[in-house]
Amino acid sequence: MSALDIVVPVREGAANEQLRYALRSWSANLPHRRVWLIGGRPAWATGVEHIPTRQAGTKYQNTTSAVAAACLHPDVSDPFIYCNDDFFVLRRRTSLPVFHRGPVAEVEAYYATRGNGRYLRGLRETRDLLVELGHPDPVSYELHVPLPIAKGGMLAALEAGRHLDVIHKRTAYGVLAGIGGERMRDVKVLSRGPGYDTSSGFLSTMPDSFAHGMVGRYLRQAFFQPSPYEKGRRR
């Protein structure tokens, strides 16, 4: 796999232990050129590139601004690998396939059982936009795994959905750019218990499941070795 940059939206002000261990996993298992933190940068982080952004909106608006900033920055590789600060790569990758979550309609049915919040509204609005643009049965790319992104395609997707309050940007990009991919189950671990699956080679956590759950204990044991991105290289 040719060395691409990793782009990570980061909330300002947080100590962000999830990011510390995510960086350890990427350093060990996800070949890359540079890491770009977009938004905030924890005091312990070193050896990373940083693009400050204004974080005055919702978390969805802030991450959209972060992705746009990365796409517009001339020094960020094109394409780049888009990650969240709670994505963990468990095994060494020699390539990074594209993954999707299956039809948006099925993902919508899942989230509809958990309430009717802003995220679900954004899913439906993004789906309606894609249908309007000629994609009657779009698939979702809203997985908690790294996604290779071409700058021009993402900027075009963000422009198409600029009127949406919560655009599902991975999905809009993946469908409009026609990136295809392989279907997989999402790897987000919501609970503290033992119900997590490492077979895909990826994991993602919630703050609570990372700090207090069995999955967090597993990740801290798996990636006990500090990465080059930590000041002092503490364990």
Rosetta blueprint (number, residue, H / E / L):
1 M L
2 S L
3 A L
4 L L
5 D L
6 I E
7 V E
8 V E
9 P E
10 V E
11 R L
12 E L
13 G L
14 A L
15 A L
16 N L
17 E H
18 Q H
19 L H
20 R H
21 Y H
22 A H
23 L H
24 R H
25 S H
26 W H
27 S H
28 A H
29 N H
30 L L
31 P L
32 H L
33 R L
34 R L
35 V E
36 W E
37 L E
38 I E
39 G E
40 G L
41 R L
42 P L
43 A L
44 W L
45 A E
46 T L
47 G L
48 V L
49 E E
50 H E
51 I E
52 P L
53 T L
54 R L
55 Q L
56 A L
57 G L
58 T L
59 K H
60 Y H
61 Q H
62 N H
63 T H
64 T H
65 S H
66 A H
67 V H
68 A H
69 A H
70 A H
71 C H
72 L H
73 H L
74 P L
75 D L
76 V L
77 S L
78 D L
79 P L
80 F E
81 I E
82 Y E
83 C L
84 N L
85 D L
86 D L
87 F E
88 F E
89 V E
90 L L
91 R L
92 R L
93 R L
94 T L
95 S L
96 L L
97 P L
98 V L
99 F E
100 H E
101 R L
102 G E
103 P E
104 V H
105 A H
106 E H
107 V H
108 E H
109 A H
110 Y H
111 Y H
112 A H
113 T L
114 R L
115 G L
116 N L
117 G L
118 R H
119 Y H
120 L H
121 R H
122 G H
123 L H
124 R H
125 E H
126 T H
127 R H
128 D H
129 L H
130 L H
131 V H
132 E H
133 L L
134 G L
135 H L
136 P L
137 D L
138 P L
139 V E
140 S E
141 Y L
142 E L
143 L L
144 H L
145 V L
146 P L
147 L E
148 P E
149 I E
150 A L
151 K H
152 G H
153 G H
154 M H
155 L H
156 A H
157 A H
158 L H
159 E H
160 A H
161 G L
162 R L
163 H L
164 L L
165 D L
166 V L
167 I L
168 H L
169 K H
170 R H
171 T H
172 A H
173 Y H
174 G H
175 V H
176 L H
177 A H
178 G L
179 I L
180 G L
181 G L
182 E E
183 R E
184 M L
185 R L
186 D L
187 V L
188 K E
189 V E
190 L L
191 S L
192 R L
193 G L
194 P L
195 G L
196 Y L
197 D L
198 T L
199 S L
200 S L
201 G L
202 F E
203 L E
204 S E
205 T E
206 M L
207 P H
208 D H
209 S H
210 F H
211 A H
212 H H
213 G L
214 M H
215 V H
216 G H
217 R H
218 Y H
219 L H
220 R H
221 Q H
222 A H
223 F L
224 F L
225 Q L
226 P L
227 S L
228 P L
229 Y L
230 E E
231 K H
232 G H
233 R H
234 R L
235 R L
